[in-house]
Amino acid sequence: MRNTFYSAVLVSSLLGFPGLLSAAEADQVTAADAYVRAVPPGQPNSASFMTLTNASSGDIVLKGAESPAAKVVELHTHTMSDGMMRMRQVEQIDLPAGQSVKLQPGGLHVMMIGLQQKLVPGEQIDLALVFGDGSKLQLKVPVVKLQMKMQDAGMQHKM
């Protein structure tokens, strides 16, 4: 009788609840070379960049991010519109199975809007990446001072 019960639990978990046997998406993704851009005093927004690698055999979706360093944290990309680069929010960033996706200036990035603290070079901020299954990858991201390139100066943020 007990073997029948355990067999039924095993079969139902394999067929009906496949998520119980798979690891959380956050456990399948690594973040490399992460940093957040230091900004001048009074600048209310910044961005974080990194390379995300999906080590799993299935596609994973990055749905959002959270940080106590900003009021709002969103996923963004750049698009060319009317001859100008503009930033816009995206609902998700796809992380194909076994591949890396680079979040970088001029491309996909994590936008931090309404900074709640000074971003001091050499310090770190907390940043959590939120995946499609609700799992989170907790990061300590260093603040880095970068020189603005001419292309960055012409970008406008459209919200």
C-alpha positions, 0 to 999 in steps of 0.5 A, spaced: 500 500 500 505 504 501 509 503 495 503 504 491 502 511 494 509 513 493 509 511 486 503 515 485 506 521 488 512 520 484 508 519 477 504 525 479 510 530 480 513 527 474 507 529 470 503 534 473 508 538 477 514 538 472 517 545 476 518 541 482 523 537 479 527 543 476 531 548 479 529 555 480 531 559 474 535 564 478 539 558 480 541 557 472 543 564 470 550 567 472 551 575 472 558 577 470 562 583 470 556 587 473 556 594 474 552 600 475 554 607 473 556 613 478 552 619 476 554 626 478 550 629 484 543 631 482 542 626 477 536 622 478 537 616 474 543 611 472 543 604 469 546 597 471 550 593 465 552 586 465 553 579 462 547 574 463 549 567 462 543 561 462 547 555 463 540 551 463 537 547 457 531 551 457 530 558 455 529 563 461 526 570 461 528 576 465 522 579 467 524 585 472 529 587 477 529 590 484 534 595 488 533 599 494 538 604 491 532 607 486 524 608 487 523 604 480 527 599 476 526 597 469 528 593 464 530 598 458 533 598 451 535 603 446 532 604 439 533 609 433 527 614 432 528 620 428 535 619 427 536 619 435 537 614 440 532 613 445 531 609 451 524 605 452 522 600 457 521 592 455 517 587 458 522 582 458 529 580 456 530 573 453 536 569 455 536 563 450 538 556 453 546 555 453 547 562 451 550 569 454 546 576 453 550 582 454 547 588 457 551 594 455 551 601 454 547 603 447 543 596 448 539 592 453 540 595 460 537 595 467 534 602 468 534 605 475 530 611 476 529 616 482 535 614 485 534 613 493 542 614 495 548 617 492 552 612 487 559 612 490 565 609 486 568 603 489 561 602 493 556 597 492 549 596 491 544 591 492 540 589 485 536 583 485 534 580 478 527 577 477 525 571 473 519 568 469 518 563 475 519 569 480 525 566 483 531 572 484 538 572 483 541 577 488 547 581 486 552 586 490 553 591 484 560 595 484 559 603 482 563 605 477 565 612 474 565 612 467 567 617 462 561 619 457 562 617 450 559 622 445 554 617 443 551 617 450 550 625 450 545 625 444 541 619 447 534 621 450 530 617 455 523 617 453 518 615 459 
